Amino acid sequence: MTSQSQLHTVPVRVYTTDSRIMIAAPMPGLEPDDISVTVADSHVTIRGQERGPRQHERELLLAEWTVGPYERQIDLPQPVNGALANATYGNGVLVLALPIMASGQPSIRSEFVLEVIAATRGERVGHRGRDLRPTTTQERRQKMARPAHTAQPAED
């Protein structure tokens, strides 16, 4: 049986495009606000707090997966902009979209926790559009809540 304080390594898949690095990490059994992400230059740290404190009081017959605590440090091939990072959590999988920093841009350390959008779904919105304009989860929610016919003011 696993000790309560033992950190479990999160397996990841890392993808890249011309403008972003994507990380997918399965983190079953967590709520969105149990997950925190730190981005500094080309280093990403993912943490997940343990859920279900009473789980250790039960006699386990078989335990092939965990419910935290999780931690994973990932070294990326290029610096990324953590301030503009998008993160989603659904179906037990965390997905990070990290914009690649332009050459010569100063590094910005960023740390965030996902915001709950439903019981087991969470997100953090840091950018929008192809030109990576900064935004927030709250601004995105407000835009999504507006009726389609009033979402964009007409321009003459």
N, C-alpha and C positions, 0 to 999 in steps of 0.2 A: 504494500500500500504506500501511497505517496505522502510525504510529510506536508503539513499545512503550509510551511513557508518555502517550499521548493519551487523555484521558478521554472516554468516549462518553456522550451524554445518553440517559437512559432515558425512553422515552415512557410516559405514565401515563394511567390512567382514574381519576377521582375521583368517588365516589358519596357521597350523604349520606342518613341516616335521621334520625329525631327524636333518637336517642341516640348515633349513631356516624358517623364519616367513614371511608369505605373507600377504599383506594388499591390499584390493581392495576398492576403494572409487569413487563413481560417482561424477563427477565435470563438469556438462554440461555447454556448452557455452564458454569454455576457449580455449585459444591457449596454446601450450606446454610451451612457455616461460612466461606464467602468473602463472605457478605453481612452488612453492618452497617447499623443504623438509628439515627438520632439524632432525638429529638423534643424540641422546646423551644417551649412555648407554642403558637403556631399555625404553626410551621415544622417541616418534616420533611426530613431529608436521608437519602437512600438511597445506599449505596456497595457496589460489588461488585469484589473483587480479580480481576485477570486470571488465567485458568487456562491451563495448557498452555504453559510457558515456551519450549518448543522449537518452537512454532508459527511463530515468525518465521524459523526456519532453513529453512523449506520455501518453494518457489516457488508463490505463489498464482496460480491462473488466473482465479478469480472470487471475490470476497469481498463478499457482500451483507448479512452480519450479523457481529457481533463476539462475542468471548468475554471481554469486559471490557478494561480496567477501566471500570466504570460509575460514574456519579455523577449524582444529580438532587436539586435542592433545590426543595421545594414549599411555597408559602405557602397556608395553608388559611384559609377564611373565619371560623373560630372556633378558639379554643384547645382542645387535646386533651390527654388524660392519657396520656403516654407510659409511665408506670409500669404502667398497666393494658392496654397495647397487646397485641394478639394478632397474630402474624405466621405465615404459612405459605408454603412454597415447594415447588412441585411442577410438573412439566411445564414447567420453565423460567420460571414466573411467580411473582413475589412478590406476596402479598396481605396488606395491613395492615388491621386493624380497630382504629380509634382512638376510644375513648370521648370524647365531647364533655365538656369541663369545665363544671361548674355555675357559674353566675354568681357571682363573688366568691371562687371557689376559688383558692388560690395556685398559680402555675405551677410544675411540677416538670420539670426537665430529665432526660431518660432516654436512655441509649445501650445498645444490646444487639446481640449477634450471634446468629443462629439456631442452635439445637441440632440436630444430625443425628439423625433418627429412622429413616432408611433411606439408601441410597447417594446418591440425588438428591432426597430429600425432607427438609424441615426445618420446624421450627416454634418459636415462642416463645409460651407461654401466659401472659398477665398477668391475665386475668379470666375469670370464668365466670358463667353465669346472666344473667337479665334485670336483676337489681339490681346487677350489676357488682361482685361480691365478688372481692377479690384472690386469686390462686392462682399456682402456678408450673407449668412444664412437667413437672417431676418429680412434683408432686402429682397432676397429671392422668394421667401414665403409671401411677402406683401405683393410682389408682382404676380405670383401664381394665384393669389386669392382674388385679384381684380378680374371682373368679367372681360372676356376677350375683346369686346367692342370698345372698352375704355382703357385697355392695357397700354396703348401707345397714342399720345395726342396727335391729331392730324396736323401736318405741316402744310402751309400754303406755298 
